[in-house]
């Protein structure tokens, strides 16, 4: 009889232990992974062409990524914000017509941005960037 009671206790302990393990896995919650924006949304992309002034919209900041020229020959490119030249650089066929800009170059809400290209077509220069909320 004691062997039967012992077997019952072991069986009961095994069932409770298995139920405890099963409950531990059942109660695990899956946390929602936050969405991280690595790159700007396409709706925020901005391309400003030479000869066309761009006013940064209210509540937004323009992040400047690059200056470029549609003419792949050696070109001197520049960027002015509110009529003040903030940078100049060279674009050529080796660079694919793109000129790097200083990291962190931005224009705030209400700023007027202009791009210029010293040679070639009067509309060859352009700016690549994107808008973010201020």
C-alpha positions in Angstrom: 0.0 0.0 0.0 2.8 2.4 0.8 4.3 1.7 -2.6 1.0 2.6 -4.2 0.8 5.8 -2.2 4.5 6.6 -3.1 3.8 6.0 -6.7 0.7 8.3 -6.5 2.7 11.1 -4.9 5.5 10.8 -7.6 2.8 10.8 -10.3 1.1 13.8 -8.8 4.4 15.6 -8.4 5.2 14.9 -12.1 1.8 16.2 -13.3 2.1 19.3 -11.2 5.7 19.9 -12.4 4.7 19.4 -16.0 1.7 21.8 -15.6 4.1 24.4 -14.0 6.4 24.1 -17.0 3.5 24.3 -19.4 2.1 27.4 -17.6 5.5 29.0 -17.7 5.6 28.8 -21.5 1.9 29.7 -22.0 2.2 32.9 -19.9 5.1 34.3 -22.0 4.1 37.5 -23.7 5.4 38.6 -27.1 6.3 42.3 -26.9 5.6 44.5 -29.9 8.7 45.6 -31.7 8.9 49.4 -32.0 9.1 50.8 -35.5 12.4 52.6 -36.2 12.7 54.9 -39.1 16.2 54.4 -40.5 15.7 56.5 -43.6 13.3 59.3 -44.3 9.9 58.5 -45.7 9.7 59.2 -49.5 7.0 61.8 -49.0 9.6 63.9 -47.1 12.3 63.8 -49.8 13.1 67.2 -51.3 15.0 68.0 -54.6 15.6 71.7 -55.1 16.7 72.8 -58.6 18.9 75.7 -59.4 16.9 78.8 -60.2 14.0 77.8 -57.9 14.1 79.1 -54.4 12.7 76.8 -51.7 11.1 78.1 -48.5 11.2 75.5 -45.7 7.6 75.0 -44.5 6.5 76.0 -41.1 7.2 73.4 -38.4 9.8 71.6 -40.5 13.6 71.4 -40.8 15.4 70.7 -44.1 18.2 68.2 -43.8 20.7 68.6 -46.7 22.3 65.4 -47.9 24.1 66.5 -51.1 24.4 69.0 -53.9 24.6 67.8 -57.5 24.9 68.8 -61.1 23.1 67.4 -64.1 26.2 68.3 -66.0 28.9 65.7 -65.2 31.8 68.0 -66.1 33.8 69.8 -63.4 31.3 72.1 -61.7 31.5 74.5 -58.8 28.3 74.1 -56.8 27.0 76.2 -53.9 24.2 76.6 -51.4 22.8 79.8 -50.0 20.4 80.1 -47.1 18.6 83.4 -46.8 21.0 84.9 -49.3 24.1 83.9 -47.4 26.5 81.4 -49.0 26.9 78.5 -46.5 28.9 76.1 -48.7 30.6 75.6 -52.0 32.1 72.4 -53.5 33.1 70.6 -56.6 31.2 68.0 -58.5 32.7 66.0 -61.4 32.3 62.9 -63.5 34.4 60.9 -60.9 31.9 61.8 -58.2 28.9 61.1 -60.4 28.0 64.8 -60.4 27.4 64.8 -56.6 29.1 67.0 -54.1 29.2 66.1 -50.4 28.0 68.6 -47.8 29.1 69.1 -44.2 27.3 66.7 -41.8 24.4 68.4 -40.0 23.8 71.1 -42.6 20.2 72.2 -42.1 17.8 75.0 -42.8 15.0 75.9 -40.4 11.3 76.8 -40.9 10.9 79.9 -43.0 14.5 79.8 -44.4 14.9 80.4 -48.1 17.3 77.9 -49.8 19.0 78.5 -53.2 21.4 76.2 -55.2 23.8 77.5 -57.8 26.1 75.9 -60.3 29.0 78.1 -61.6 29.1 76.5 -65.1 27.0 74.7 -67.7 23.3 75.1 -67.8 21.7 77.7 -65.5 19.4 75.0 -64.2 21.9 72.2 -63.8 22.5 72.4 -60.0 20.3 70.7 -57.5 20.0 69.8 -53.8 19.0 66.5 -52.3 17.6 66.4 -48.8 14.5 65.7 -46.7 12.1 67.4 -44.3 11.7 66.4 -40.6 9.4 67.8 -38.0 10.9 70.7 -36.0 
